[in-house]
Amino acid sequence: MDGEKKQRRARRSFTDEFKAEVVKRVLTGHRTAGQVARELDLTATAVRAWVQQHKADQGKGPPGALTSAEREDLARLRKENRELKEDREILKKRRRIQTVDATP
């Protein structure tokens, strides 16, 4: 290497329909995820992840793999848990302030 760093591509987002079409090309065609990724200017890692998630959603993934619905539920529960912890900390601080103010 001559000291130049490869510039990162801006993060892109894709619709569920597009991802489904890419997965369909991999599963029904006789091409690998890497070949499909090169054809569509995607990363092979992303295409493989989409294929694995599709298989998990169909119940054909590895044991313990989360479906998309389970992933959404987990994200929602983690957010709710984080918010509840923040609320609890606020209440603790308020109680401490009230205790200090009430002390003669």
Secondary structure as UniProt FT lines:
FT   HELIX           16..28
FT   HELIX           33..39
FT   TURN            40..41
FT   HELIX           44..57
FT   TURN            58..59
FT   TURN            63..64
FT   HELIX           68..102
//
